Amino acid sequence: MLSRGFARLAPCLSLALAAVNGHAAPPAEPGIDELEALLATPVYAASKFAQKVAEAPATVTVLTAGDIRTFGWRTLAEVLNAVRGVHLRNDQAYDYVGVRGLSRPGDYSSRVLLLIDGVRTNENMYDSALVGREFPLDVGLIERVEFISGPGSALYGSNAVFGVVNVVTRSAANLRGNQVTVATAGRAGRKVQATSGRELGAGSLLLAASAERRAGIDRYYPEYDTPATHDGVATGLDAEDDRKVYARYVQREWTVSAMASQRTKEIPNAAYDAVFNDPDARWRDSFLSTDLTWQRDVDAHNQATVHLGVAGYDYKEVGRYVSDGLLNRYRDEGRWFAGEARWATRAFAGHHLVWGGEFQRNFRQRTLVQRIEPTTVPTLEVNTGSNRYGLFANDEIVLTPQFTLGLGARVDKSSSHDARMTPRASLLWTPRSDLVLKALTGSAFRDPNVFETRDGIEGNMSDPSLTRERLRTHELAADWRVADQARLSASVYHTRIRGLIEQVTDGATGLLVYRNTANASADGAEIEGDFVDDSGWRVRTSWSRQRVRLSDGRPASNAPASLFKWHGSVPLGASAARLGLEVLGMGSRTTLAGQRLPGRTIANATVQYDPTGQPWSLVFSVYNLGDVPSPEPGGPEHRSDVLQREGRSAALGVTVRF
C-alpha cells in the first residue's frame, strides 16, 4: 500500500506544514508567472525542434534548474524520480530507471535514451544511461530536463524504447561571473563545485569543475551471516567519489563542448560471486566527450544543423571472486565517433518538416580481464568494432486550426542487424485554446549490446540466437489549462514488447546469460496537475496506475502497480527563504525470488535562503524525513534477493558568487 510509512512520516510532515501555514507570505513575484513560464518553456526532444509542451506529439515532463534547487536533487536519477510514471531501483552500485512499471533484470537503463543538449550519451558497451553520480555532468549545470515518455525510435533509433531524456545545459549567460559551492552531508560527505561564465571575444565561455566524496559504512547481509564471511557485515565499504569537468564555448553559429568525469564506487554486496567483505572491491566509470555543433537559420523558414563528436567510456572493476580468491581486474573500453546532419523547414504551408541522418562508428569495444595476483596474467582480451546508421523524417501537418497530424519514420541499419523501419503517428485536436487532446502511436526497438552478446567473460555466457527487442505503444493524452493558476494532464496507454531481453541463470551451466525470455504488455493511466497562486504556493502532483504482464506467466519483478508524487514549495515569511517538500509514494514490488516488498512513502525537505543583494546563499536538505525502510529488489548477479537503501540523511550547501 502507498500509505505504508506514513505513520513514521506524519510527525515530520506536520511540523513542516505547521511552519508553512504559520509563516507564509506573498512573494516578490506572482506565482501565476511561474506557471506561465513553465508552460512556455520549449521542449526539443519530442520532435527535434523547439515547441511548447502542449503542442508536442508526445507525453512530456519538463523539470527546471529552479526545481532542482527547490527540492535539493543531487543527481539526474533524483530529478527523473520526480517524473510521473518513472521509478528507480538502486543496487548499491547504480540507479536504474524504470518507466511505466517496466525495468527488467540485467537492464542497465539501456531502454532509455539519454541526450545532453540533443546528443546521444548512452555509452557503447552496455548502452547504459548513466544517471547516478556517474552521470558526466553536475546537476548544477542543468538548465532543464525533458522527459519524453514512450517510444522514440522513429527519431532516435535503438534504445529510445521506454522514453527519451534530454538534459539541456546552462549557458554562460545563466552562470555569468564566478561561483563556488561547498556542501557537507551525512556519511562524512563533502562536495565542492566551481563555475565561471564570461564573454570571451565574440563568444561566451563556461567552465565548471566539481568533486564529491562519501565515506563508506558498515552494511549487514543475512545471506553471508557465517564466521567465514565476517558474520555478514561488510565493514566500511560503500564509499563513493566522483570528479567532473565541463567546458562550453559558443560563438554565433558554433558550439564546442567537452566534458570528462570519473566515479569510483566500493561494492559491499559481493555481486557476481565476488568475495564478501573484500576491501579492494570497487567499480569505476569514466566518461569523456568532445562535441562540435554548427546551426544556422538559413532564412525565416529553414534551419540547418550539423553535429560531430567523439567520446569514450571506460568501466574498470577490481576485486576477488570465490572461484579462486585472487585479485582480478576487469575492464571495458568503448570509443566512438558520431555525427548527425538535419534540416528543419517550414517552407511548405502548414508543415513543419525535419529530416536528416546520423551515424555512429564504434572503433573500439574492448574487454580485458587480468589476474593481477600474485602477478599480472591476462585471461581474456576481446576487441571488436561496429557501425550503425539511421535516416529519419518527421512532419507535423496543420490540417485545420484545430487538428495537427504528425507522421514520422526512421530506418536503422547496424553491423549486426538488418535494416529496420520504425514509424510513429500522432493526431492533436485543439477544441479550445486551453485544451489539447492527443492520439499517439509509435514503435521502438533495442539491439542487443556488446555486453549481452560477448562470450568468454567469467561467470557469463552468450546466446547466439539473441535478437533485438521490439515495442509498440498506443496512447491517448490530454493537456488542459483548467484556469490561470492550474493545469491538468492525463494519459492512458497500452504497450506490447516482443523478444524481451533479460539476464537469467542458465540451468545447465549456472552461468548468467541474456536471452529473449518472453513477450510483455503494460497498460496504465497517469494524471498530473500543477497549481500556483499569488501567495507563492506551487504544487505539482501525479498519480500513475500500471500493470505489467509477462507472456510466460512469471510475475513481473520490480514493477510497482502504482506511483504517487507530490511536490510543493512556498516562501517562508517575508524573508528570502523557501521551503520545498517532496513526497514519493511507490506501491509494492516483487523480487526475482517472488518476495513481495511493501509499498513505501518517503518525504524529502529542502530550505533555501537566497538574500536579495547578497553574493551568497544557503541550501539545507533532509532526505527520507521519516527514516522509512527502503528495500530494493536485488538483481540476478546478487546472492541477496533484497538490498537496503540508506535511511535519513541531511546536507548543507553554501554558494558564494563573485
C-alpha positions as CSV (number, residue, x, y, z in Angstrom):
1,M,0.0,0.0,0.0
2,L,1.2,3.6,-0.7
3,S,0.1,4.6,2.8
4,R,2.7,2.3,4.4
5,G,5.3,4.5,6.0
6,F,3.0,7.5,6.7
7,A,2.9,6.5,10.4
8,R,6.7,7.3,10.7
9,L,6.4,10.3,8.3
10,A,3.4,12.1,9.9
11,P,5.2,13.9,12.7
12,C,7.8,15.4,10.3
13,L,5.1,16.4,7.8
14,S,3.0,18.0,10.5
15,L,5.9,20.2,11.7
16,A,6.8,21.2,8.1
17,L,3.2,22.1,7.2
18,A,2.7,24.0,10.5
19,A,5.8,26.1,9.8
20,V,4.5,26.9,6.3
21,N,1.0,27.8,7.4
22,G,2.3,30.0,10.2
23,H,4.8,32.0,8.2
24,A,3.7,32.1,4.5
25,A,3.5,35.5,2.9
26,P,3.3,36.9,-0.7
27,P,6.5,36.6,-2.7
28,A,8.1,39.3,-4.7
29,E,6.8,37.7,-8.0
30,P,3.3,36.4,-8.7
31,G,3.0,32.7,-8.7
32,I,1.0,32.6,-11.9
33,D,4.0,34.0,-13.8
34,E,5.9,30.8,-12.7
35,L,3.2,28.6,-14.3
36,E,3.2,30.7,-17.5
37,A,7.0,30.4,-17.7
38,L,6.8,26.6,-17.3
39,L,4.1,26.2,-20.0
40,A,6.1,28.5,-22.3
41,T,9.4,26.5,-21.7
42,P,10.3,25.0,-25.1
43,V,10.8,21.2,-25.4
44,Y,13.2,20.0,-28.1
45,A,13.4,16.2,-27.7
46,A,9.9,15.3,-28.8
47,S,10.4,16.4,-32.4
48,K,14.0,17.7,-32.8
49,F,12.9,21.3,-32.8
50,A,11.6,23.6,-30.1
51,Q,7.9,23.6,-29.4
52,K,5.5,24.1,-26.4
53,V,4.8,21.1,-24.2
54,A,1.1,21.1,-25.1
55,E,2.0,21.1,-28.9
56,A,4.4,18.2,-28.7
57,P,3.3,14.9,-30.2
58,A,4.1,13.0,-27.0
59,T,3.6,13.0,-23.3
60,V,6.2,15.4,-21.9
61,T,7.5,16.4,-18.5
62,V,9.9,19.3,-18.1
63,L,11.8,20.0,-14.8
64,T,13.9,23.1,-14.5
65,A,17.0,24.4,-12.7
66,G,14.7,26.0,-10.2
67,D,13.0,22.7,-9.4
68,I,16.5,21.1,-8.9
69,R,17.4,23.7,-6.4
70,T,14.0,23.9,-4.7
71,F,13.9,20.2,-4.0
72,G,17.6,19.6,-3.4
73,W,18.1,17.0,-6.1
74,R,21.7,15.8,-6.1
75,T,21.8,13.5,-9.2
76,L,20.0,13.1,-12.5
77,A,18.4,10.0,-11.1
78,E,16.7,12.1,-8.3
79,V,15.5,14.5,-11.0
80,L,13.9,11.7,-13.0
81,N,12.3,10.2,-9.9
82,A,10.1,13.3,-9.9
83,V,8.7,12.4,-13.3
84,R,5.3,10.8,-13.4
85,G,5.4,7.1,-14.3
86,V,9.2,6.8,-13.5
87,H,10.6,4.7,-10.7
88,L,14.2,3.9,-9.6
89,R,15.9,0.8,-8.4
90,N,19.2,1.1,-6.6
91,D,21.6,-1.9,-6.1
92,Q,24.2,-0.1,-4.1
93,A,26.2,0.5,-7.2
94,Y,23.9,2.2,-9.7
95,D,20.5,3.8,-10.1
96,Y,18.3,2.1,-12.8
97,V,15.4,3.9,-14.5
98,G,12.1,2.1,-14.8
99,V,9.3,3.6,-16.9
100,R,5.6,2.7,-16.6
101,G,6.4,-0.3,-14.5
102,L,9.0,-1.7,-16.9
103,S,12.5,-2.4,-15.6
104,R,13.9,-5.8,-16.2
105,P,16.8,-7.8,-14.6
106,G,20.2,-7.1,-16.1
107,D,18.9,-3.8,-17.6
108,Y,21.5,-1.0,-17.2
109,S,18.8,1.6,-18.2
110,S,19.6,0.7,-21.8
111,R,15.9,1.1,-22.7
112,V,16.0,4.8,-22.0
113,L,17.9,7.1,-24.4
114,L,19.9,9.8,-22.7
115,L,20.8,13.0,-24.5
116,I,22.8,16.0,-23.4
117,D,21.9,19.1,-25.5
118,G,20.3,16.7,-28.0
119,V,23.4,14.5,-28.4
120,R,23.2,10.7,-27.6
121,T,25.2,9.9,-24.4
122,N,24.5,6.2,-23.9
123,E,27.9,4.5,-23.9
124,N,28.7,1.8,-26.5
125,M,29.5,-1.2,-24.3
126,Y,26.3,-1.6,-22.2
127,D,24.2,1.1,-24.0
128,S,23.5,2.3,-20.4
129,A,22.0,5.6,-19.5
130,L,24.3,6.8,-16.6
131,V,22.0,8.7,-14.2
132,G,23.6,8.5,-10.8
133,R,26.8,10.2,-9.6
134,E,28.4,8.6,-12.7
135,F,26.4,11.0,-14.9
136,P,29.1,13.1,-16.5
137,L,27.5,16.5,-15.6
138,D,27.0,18.1,-12.2
139,V,23.3,18.8,-11.7
140,G,24.1,22.4,-11.0
141,L,24.9,22.8,-14.8
142,I,21.4,21.6,-15.8
143,E,19.0,24.3,-17.2
144,R,16.1,21.8,-17.7
145,V,15.4,18.1,-18.1
146,E,12.9,17.0,-20.8
147,F,11.4,13.5,-20.4
148,I,9.5,12.2,-23.4
149,S,7.5,9.1,-22.4
150,G,7.0,6.2,-24.8
151,P,8.8,5.0,-27.9
152,G,11.2,7.4,-29.6
153,S,13.0,5.2,-32.1
154,A,11.2,6.9,-35.0
155,L,13.5,9.9,-34.3
156,Y,16.5,8.4,-32.4
157,G,16.8,4.7,-33.3
158,S,17.9,2.0,-30.8
159,N,17.5,2.4,-27.0
160,A,14.7,5.0,-27.3
161,V,12.2,2.4,-26.1
162,F,10.6,3.5,-22.8
163,G,11.5,7.1,-23.1
164,V,13.9,9.8,-24.1
165,V,15.7,12.1,-21.6
166,N,17.2,15.3,-22.9
167,V,19.4,17.3,-20.5
168,V,19.7,20.9,-21.5
169,T,22.8,22.6,-20.0
170,R,23.0,26.1,-18.7
171,S,24.8,28.8,-20.7
172,A,27.5,31.2,-19.7
173,A,24.8,33.9,-19.6
174,N,22.9,31.9,-17.0
175,L,26.0,31.5,-14.9
176,R,27.7,34.8,-15.6
177,G,30.6,35.5,-13.3
178,N,32.3,33.1,-10.8
179,Q,30.6,30.9,-8.3
180,V,31.8,28.4,-5.7
181,T,29.6,25.9,-3.8
182,V,30.7,23.9,-0.8
183,A,28.5,21.3,0.7
184,T,28.7,18.8,3.5
185,A,26.4,15.8,4.1
186,G,25.9,12.6,6.1
187,R,28.4,9.8,5.9
188,A,31.2,12.4,6.1
189,G,30.1,13.6,2.6
190,R,31.7,16.7,1.2
191,K,31.5,18.4,-2.2
192,V,32.9,21.4,-3.9
193,Q,31.8,22.9,-7.2
194,A,33.2,25.9,-9.1
195,T,31.8,27.6,-12.3
196,S,32.9,30.5,-14.3
197,G,30.9,32.1,-17.1
198,R,32.0,35.1,-19.2
199,E,32.0,36.8,-22.5
200,L,35.2,36.0,-24.5
201,G,35.7,37.9,-27.7
202,A,32.7,37.4,-29.9
203,G,31.5,34.4,-27.9
204,S,30.9,33.1,-24.4
205,L,32.7,30.6,-22.3
206,L,31.5,28.4,-19.5
207,L,33.9,26.4,-17.3
208,A,32.9,24.1,-14.4
209,A,34.5,21.5,-12.2
210,S,33.2,19.5,-9.2
211,A,34.5,16.9,-6.8
212,E,32.5,14.8,-4.2
213,R,33.3,12.2,-1.7
214,R,31.1,10.0,0.5
215,A,32.6,7.7,3.2
216,G,31.8,4.0,3.5
217,I,29.6,2.5,6.1
218,D,29.0,-0.9,7.6
219,R,26.3,-3.0,5.9
220,Y,24.7,-6.2,7.1
221,Y,23.7,-9.0,4.7
222,P,22.0,-12.0,6.3
223,E,22.8,-14.3,3.3
224,Y,26.5,-14.0,4.4
225,D,26.0,-14.4,8.2
226,T,28.6,-17.0,8.9
227,P,32.0,-16.8,10.6
228,A,33.8,-17.5,7.3
229,T,32.2,-14.4,5.8
230,H,32.6,-11.9,8.6
231,D,29.2,-12.6,10.1
232,G,27.5,-10.9,7.2
233,V,29.0,-7.5,7.8
234,A,30.7,-5.6,5.0
235,T,32.9,-3.2,7.1
236,G,33.4,0.4,6.0
237,L,32.6,-0.4,2.3
238,D,30.2,1.5,0.1
239,A,32.3,4.7,-0.2
240,E,32.0,6.7,-3.4
241,D,33.8,9.6,-5.0
242,D,33.4,11.4,-8.3
243,R,35.1,14.1,-10.3
244,K,33.7,16.1,-13.2
245,V,34.9,18.9,-15.5
246,Y,33.0,20.7,-18.2
247,A,33.7,23.4,-20.8
248,R,31.4,25.0,-23.4
249,Y,32.2,27.8,-25.9
250,V,29.5,29.4,-28.1
251,Q,30.2,31.9,-30.9
252,R,27.3,32.7,-33.2
253,E,26.5,29.5,-35.1
254,W,29.2,27.4,-33.5
255,T,29.2,25.5,-30.2
256,V,32.1,23.5,-28.8
257,S,31.7,21.5,-25.7
258,A,33.8,19.0,-23.7
259,M,33.3,17.0,-20.6
260,A,35.1,14.4,-18.5
261,S,34.0,12.5,-15.4
262,Q,35.2,9.7,-13.2
263,R,33.1,7.9,-10.5
264,T,34.6,5.2,-8.2
265,K,32.3,3.1,-6.0
266,E,33.2,0.5,-3.4
267,I,30.9,-2.5,-3.8
268,P,29.7,-4.0,-0.4
269,N,27.2,-6.7,-1.7
270,A,29.6,-9.2,-3.4
271,A,27.9,-9.0,-6.8
272,Y,28.8,-11.6,-9.5
273,D,30.1,-14.1,-6.9
274,A,32.7,-11.8,-5.5
275,V,34.5,-12.5,-2.2
276,F,32.4,-11.0,0.6
277,N,33.8,-8.0,2.5
278,D,36.7,-7.6,0.1
279,P,38.3,-4.2,0.9
280,D,39.7,-4.0,-2.7
281,A,36.3,-4.4,-4.4
282,R,35.5,-1.3,-6.4
283,W,34.0,-0.3,-9.7
284,R,35.0,2.8,-11.7
285,D,33.1,4.5,-14.5
286,S,34.9,7.1,-16.7
287,F,33.4,9.2,-19.5
288,L,35.0,11.7,-21.9
289,S,33.4,13.5,-24.9
290,T,34.1,16.4,-27.2
291,D,31.3,17.8,-29.5
292,L,31.1,20.4,-32.2
293,T,27.8,21.7,-33.4
294,W,27.0,24.2,-36.2
295,Q,23.5,25.5,-36.5
296,R,22.3,28.2,-38.9
297,D,19.0,29.8,-39.6
298,V,19.3,29.8,-43.4
299,D,16.2,32.0,-43.8
300,A,12.9,32.6,-41.9
301,H,11.7,29.1,-42.8
302,N,14.8,26.9,-42.9
303,Q,17.4,25.8,-40.3
304,A,20.4,23.6,-40.9
305,T,22.3,21.7,-38.1
306,V,25.4,19.6,-38.3
307,H,27.0,17.8,-35.3
308,L,30.2,15.8,-34.9
309,G,31.5,14.3,-31.7
310,V,34.0,11.8,-30.3
311,A,33.5,10.1,-27.0
312,G,34.9,7.3,-24.8
313,Y,33.7,5.3,-21.8
314,D,35.8,3.1,-19.5
315,Y,34.5,0.7,-16.9
316,K,37.0,-0.8,-14.5
317,E,36.2,-3.4,-11.9
318,V,38.7,-4.7,-9.3
319,G,38.0,-7.5,-6.9
320,R,38.4,-11.1,-5.8
321,Y,36.0,-13.8,-6.8
322,V,35.1,-17.1,-5.0
323,S,36.3,-19.2,-7.9
324,D,40.0,-18.7,-6.9
325,G,40.1,-15.9,-4.3
326,L,42.7,-14.0,-6.3
327,L,42.6,-10.3,-7.2
328,N,41.3,-9.7,-10.8
329,R,40.9,-6.6,-12.9
330,Y,38.1,-6.4,-15.4
331,R,38.0,-3.5,-17.9
332,D,35.7,-2.4,-20.7
333,E,36.8,0.3,-23.1
334,G,34.4,2.0,-25.5
335,R,35.4,4.6,-28.1
336,W,33.1,6.1,-30.8
337,F,32.8,8.8,-33.3
338,A,29.3,10.1,-34.2
339,G,27.7,12.6,-36.4
340,E,24.3,14.0,-37.4
341,A,23.0,16.3,-40.1
342,R,19.4,17.5,-40.3
343,W,17.3,20.1,-41.9
344,A,14.2,21.7,-40.4
345,T,11.8,23.6,-42.7
346,R,8.5,25.5,-42.7
347,A,8.8,26.3,-46.3
348,F,5.6,24.3,-47.2
349,A,2.5,25.9,-45.9
350,G,1.1,24.1,-42.8
351,H,4.1,21.8,-42.5
352,H,7.0,21.6,-40.0
353,L,9.3,19.0,-41.5
354,V,12.5,17.7,-40.0
355,W,14.7,15.2,-41.9
356,G,18.2,14.0,-41.7
357,G,20.6,11.2,-40.9
358,E,23.1,10.1,-38.3
359,F,25.9,7.6,-37.9
360,Q,28.0,6.1,-35.1
361,R,31.3,4.4,-35.7
362,N,32.3,2.3,-32.6
363,F,36.0,2.0,-33.3
364,R,36.8,0.3,-30.0
365,Q,34.6,-2.1,-28.0
366,R,37.3,-3.9,-25.9
367,T,37.1,-6.2,-22.9
368,L,40.2,-7.0,-21.0
369,V,40.4,-9.4,-18.0
370,Q,43.6,-9.8,-16.0
371,R,44.5,-11.8,-12.9
372,I,46.8,-9.4,-11.0
373,E,47.6,-11.6,-8.0
374,P,50.3,-12.7,-7.4
375,T,51.5,-11.5,-10.8
376,T,49.6,-9.9,-13.8
377,V,48.3,-12.5,-16.2
378,P,45.9,-11.7,-19.0
379,T,43.0,-14.2,-19.0
380,L,40.7,-12.6,-21.7
381,E,41.0,-9.9,-24.3
382,V,38.4,-9.2,-27.0
383,N,38.3,-6.1,-29.2
384,T,35.7,-5.5,-31.8
385,G,34.1,-2.6,-33.7
386,S,30.7,-1.9,-35.1
387,N,28.7,0.7,-37.0
388,R,25.1,2.0,-37.0
389,Y,23.4,4.4,-39.4
390,G,19.9,6.0,-39.5
391,L,17.8,8.1,-41.8
392,F,14.7,9.9,-40.3
393,A,11.9,12.2,-41.3
394,N,9.2,13.8,-39.2
395,D,6.4,16.1,-40.4
396,E,3.8,17.9,-38.3
397,I,1.0,19.0,-40.6
398,V,-1.6,21.6,-39.7
399,L,-4.8,20.1,-41.2
400,T,-7.1,22.8,-39.8
401,P,-6.8,25.3,-37.0
402,Q,-8.0,22.6,-34.6
403,F,-6.2,19.5,-36.0
404,T,-2.5,18.7,-36.4
405,L,-1.3,15.4,-37.9
406,G,2.2,14.1,-37.1
407,L,3.9,11.4,-39.3
408,G,7.4,10.2,-38.8
409,A,9.6,7.2,-39.6
410,R,13.2,6.2,-39.3
411,V,15.3,3.4,-41.0
412,D,18.2,2.0,-39.0
413,K,21.0,-0.4,-40.0
414,S,23.7,-1.7,-37.8
415,S,26.7,-4.1,-38.3
416,S,24.9,-6.9,-36.6
417,H,21.3,-6.4,-37.6
418,D,19.4,-5.9,-40.8
419,A,17.7,-2.6,-41.7
420,R,14.6,-1.8,-39.7
421,M,12.0,0.9,-40.1
422,T,10.2,2.3,-37.0
423,P,7.2,4.6,-37.7
424,R,5.1,6.9,-35.4
425,A,1.9,8.9,-35.9
426,S,0.0,11.5,-33.8
427,L,-3.2,13.5,-34.1
428,L,-3.6,16.6,-32.0
429,W,-7.1,18.1,-31.5
430,T,-7.4,21.6,-30.0
431,P,-11.2,22.1,-29.5
432,R,-10.5,25.1,-27.3
433,S,-7.4,27.3,-26.7
434,D,-6.9,25.8,-23.3
435,L,-7.4,22.1,-24.2
436,V,-5.3,19.7,-26.4
437,L,-6.2,16.1,-26.9
438,K,-3.7,13.7,-28.4
439,A,-3.9,10.3,-30.0
440,L,-0.4,8.8,-30.3
441,T,1.1,5.6,-31.7
442,G,4.6,4.5,-32.3
443,S,7.2,1.7,-32.4
444,A,10.6,1.3,-30.9
445,F,13.4,-1.3,-30.8
446,R,16.6,-2.1,-29.0
447,D,19.5,-4.0,-30.5
448,P,21.5,-6.3,-28.1
449,N,24.6,-4.5,-26.8
450,V,28.2,-5.7,-26.7
451,F,28.0,-6.9,-23.1
452,E,24.9,-9.0,-23.8
453,T,26.4,-10.8,-26.8
454,R,30.1,-11.2,-25.8
455,D,31.2,-14.7,-24.8
456,G,34.0,-15.8,-22.6
457,I,33.6,-13.3,-19.7
458,E,33.9,-15.2,-16.4
459,G,30.5,-16.0,-14.9
460,N,28.7,-15.2,-18.1
461,M,27.9,-16.9,-21.4
462,S,26.2,-15.7,-24.6
463,D,23.2,-16.9,-26.5
464,P,23.9,-16.8,-30.3
465,S,20.2,-16.6,-31.0
466,L,19.7,-13.3,-29.1
467,T,17.9,-10.8,-31.2
468,R,16.5,-7.3,-30.9
469,E,13.6,-6.3,-28.8
470,R,10.6,-4.6,-30.4
471,L,7.9,-2.4,-28.9
472,R,4.7,-0.8,-29.9
473,T,2.6,1.7,-27.9
474,H,-0.8,3.3,-28.3
475,E,-1.7,6.2,-26.1
476,L,-4.4,8.8,-25.6
477,A,-3.4,12.0,-23.7
478,A,-4.9,15.3,-22.7
479,D,-3.4,18.7,-21.7
480,W,-5.9,21.1,-20.1
481,R,-5.2,24.6,-18.8
482,V,-8.0,24.4,-16.2
483,A,-7.6,28.0,-15.1
484,D,-4.9,30.7,-15.0
485,Q,-3.5,29.1,-11.9
486,A,-3.9,25.4,-12.8
487,R,-3.0,22.8,-15.4
488,L,-4.0,19.1,-15.7
489,S,-2.6,16.5,-18.0
490,A,-3.6,12.8,-18.2
491,S,-2.9,9.8,-20.4
492,V,-3.9,6.1,-20.9
493,Y,-1.7,3.7,-22.8
494,H,-1.1,0.2,-23.9
495,T,2.3,-1.2,-24.7
496,R,3.4,-4.6,-26.2
497,I,7.0,-5.8,-26.2
498,R,8.3,-8.8,-28.2
499,G,11.5,-10.6,-27.6
500,L,12.1,-9.1,-24.1
501,I,15.8,-9.4,-23.3
502,E,16.6,-10.4,-19.7
503,Q,19.6,-11.6,-17.8
504,V,18.8,-15.1,-16.4
505,T,20.8,-18.1,-15.0
506,D,21.4,-20.9,-17.4
507,G,20.0,-24.1,-16.0
508,A,22.7,-26.3,-17.5
509,T,25.8,-24.3,-16.6
510,G,24.8,-22.0,-13.8
511,L,26.2,-19.0,-15.7
512,L,24.4,-15.7,-16.3
513,V,23.1,-15.3,-19.9
514,Y,21.0,-12.8,-21.8
515,R,18.0,-14.3,-23.6
516,N,14.9,-13.2,-25.3
517,T,12.8,-14.7,-22.5
518,A,9.2,-13.6,-23.2
519,N,6.8,-11.1,-24.6
520,A,5.3,-8.5,-22.3
521,S,2.5,-6.0,-22.1
522,A,1.9,-2.9,-20.0
523,D,-1.3,-1.0,-19.5
524,G,-1.7,2.1,-17.4
525,A,-3.1,5.5,-16.7
526,E,-1.4,8.7,-15.5
527,I,-2.7,12.0,-14.3
528,E,-0.7,15.1,-13.2
529,G,-1.6,18.6,-12.0
530,D,0.2,21.9,-11.5
531,F,-1.2,24.7,-9.3
532,V,0.2,28.1,-8.3
533,D,-1.3,31.1,-6.6
534,D,-0.5,34.7,-5.7
535,S,0.7,33.8,-2.2
536,G,3.7,31.9,-3.7
537,W,2.5,28.3,-3.3
538,R,3.3,25.9,-6.1
539,V,2.2,22.3,-6.1
540,R,2.7,19.6,-8.7
541,T,1.3,16.1,-8.1
542,S,0.9,13.0,-10.1
543,W,-0.6,9.5,-9.8
544,S,0.2,6.5,-12.0
545,R,-1.5,3.2,-12.2
546,Q,0.2,0.5,-14.3
547,R,0.0,-3.3,-14.8
548,V,2.8,-5.3,-16.4
549,R,2.2,-8.9,-17.6
550,L,4.8,-11.4,-19.0
551,S,3.6,-14.0,-21.6
552,D,5.3,-16.9,-19.8
553,G,3.2,-16.4,-16.7
554,R,6.0,-15.2,-14.4
555,P,5.3,-12.3,-12.1
556,A,7.0,-9.1,-13.3
557,S,9.7,-8.2,-10.9
558,N,10.4,-4.6,-9.9
559,A,7.1,-3.5,-11.4
560,P,5.2,-1.3,-8.9
561,A,1.4,-1.1,-9.7
562,S,1.1,2.5,-8.5
563,L,3.2,5.6,-8.1
564,F,2.3,8.8,-6.3
565,K,4.4,12.0,-6.4
566,W,3.7,15.4,-4.6
567,H,6.0,18.4,-4.9
568,G,5.1,21.6,-3.1
569,S,7.1,24.8,-2.4
570,V,6.2,28.0,-0.6
571,P,8.1,31.1,0.6
572,L,8.7,31.3,4.4
573,G,7.7,34.6,5.8
574,A,8.9,37.9,4.4
575,S,12.4,36.5,4.2
576,A,14.2,35.2,1.1
577,A,13.8,31.6,2.3
578,R,11.7,29.0,0.5
579,L,10.6,25.5,1.6
580,G,10.4,22.6,-0.9
581,L,8.7,19.4,0.1
582,E,8.8,16.2,-2.0
583,V,6.6,13.2,-1.2
584,L,7.3,10.0,-3.2
585,G,4.9,7.0,-2.9
586,M,5.5,3.6,-4.5
587,G,3.3,0.6,-4.5
588,S,4.5,-2.9,-3.6
589,R,7.0,-4.7,-5.9
590,T,8.0,-8.3,-6.4
591,T,11.6,-9.5,-6.2
592,L,13.2,-12.0,-8.6
593,A,12.6,-14.8,-6.0
594,G,8.9,-13.8,-5.7
595,Q,9.2,-12.0,-2.4
596,R,6.7,-9.1,-2.2
597,L,8.3,-5.8,-1.0
598,P,5.8,-3.5,0.8
599,G,4.9,-0.1,-0.7
600,R,6.6,2.9,0.9
601,T,6.2,6.7,1.1
602,I,9.2,8.9,1.5
603,A,9.4,12.6,2.1
604,N,12.3,15.0,1.5
605,A,12.5,18.6,2.5
606,T,14.7,21.5,1.4
607,V,15.0,25.0,2.6
608,Q,16.9,27.5,0.5
609,Y,17.9,31.0,1.7
610,D,18.9,33.5,-1.0
611,P,19.0,37.0,0.4
612,T,18.4,39.8,-2.1
613,G,21.5,41.7,-3.0
614,Q,23.9,39.3,-1.2
615,P,26.6,37.3,-3.0
616,W,25.9,34.1,-1.1
617,S,23.0,31.7,-0.5
618,L,22.3,28.6,1.6
619,V,20.5,25.3,1.0
620,F,19.7,22.8,3.7
621,S,18.0,19.4,2.8
622,V,16.8,16.4,4.8
623,Y,16.2,13.2,2.8
624,N,13.9,10.5,4.0
625,L,12.4,12.6,6.8
626,G,10.6,9.7,8.4
627,D,13.6,7.3,8.2
628,V,11.4,4.9,6.3
629,P,13.0,1.5,5.4
630,S,13.7,1.3,1.7
631,P,14.2,-2.3,0.5
632,E,15.1,-2.7,-3.2
633,P,14.9,-5.9,-5.4
634,G,18.3,-7.4,-6.0
635,G,19.4,-8.5,-9.4
636,P,20.5,-11.9,-10.8
637,E,24.1,-11.0,-10.0
638,H,23.3,-10.8,-6.3
639,R,23.0,-13.5,-3.7
640,S,20.8,-11.1,-1.7
641,D,17.2,-11.1,-3.0
642,V,16.6,-7.7,-1.2
643,L,19.1,-4.8,-0.8
644,Q,18.6,-2.0,1.6
645,R,19.0,1.7,0.8
646,E,20.3,4.1,3.4
647,G,17.9,5.9,5.8
648,R,17.6,9.5,6.8
649,S,20.4,11.9,5.8
650,A,21.0,15.6,5.6
651,A,23.1,18.0,3.6
652,L,24.1,21.7,3.9
653,G,25.4,23.8,1.0
654,V,26.8,27.3,0.8
655,T,27.2,29.1,-2.6
656,V,29.3,32.3,-3.0
657,R,29.2,34.4,-6.2
658,F,31.9,36.8,-7.1
